Amino acid sequence: MIQLKDTTIYRGGSKAQQWYSSHKGCEFKISPKNNSLQFFFSIPSKGGGTTDIKLDVGPRDIATICNKIVESMSDNVRVVPKFVVQE
């Protein structure tokens, strides 16, 4: 798995007025079997202990995210690719 060190996990509730930092860093891996990106992180549970979370991002959403990054952060991107999903 690849460590993401400049990533912060925030938590909040339906009645919370703001987001609270609950954890720094997470891991991700590319899953060719599932054709997805998988993010793994943990947050503290309200009653004590830890809740592990897995976020599975599918191919259409990966393309959408990559294209929005290129559009929004064009000053930081030297080559501007177009990401498409092959059906």
C-alpha positions, 0 to 999 in steps of 0.5 A, a space after each residue: 500500500 502507498 502511504 499518503 502523509 499529507 492527508 488529514 481525515 476529518 469527522 463531523 456529525 449531523 449536529 456538529 457545527 464544524 469538522 474535527 481533525 481526527 487522524 493524519 495520513 491514510 493508505 491507498 492501493 490500486 486494485 486491478 481485480 476490482 478496477 478501483 482505487 481503495 483508500 484505507 484509514 481509521 478514526 476514533 470511535 465515539 465510545 472508545 476504540 477505532 473504526 476502520 474505513 475503506 473507500 472504494 473509488 470505481 473507474 468512472 469516478 476515478 476519471 471524473 476526479 482526475 479530470 477535475 484535478 486537471 481543470 482546477 489545478 491547471 497551474 500545477 499540471 504540466 501535461 494536460 491529459 484527458 481521462 476516459 473510461 473504456 466501456 
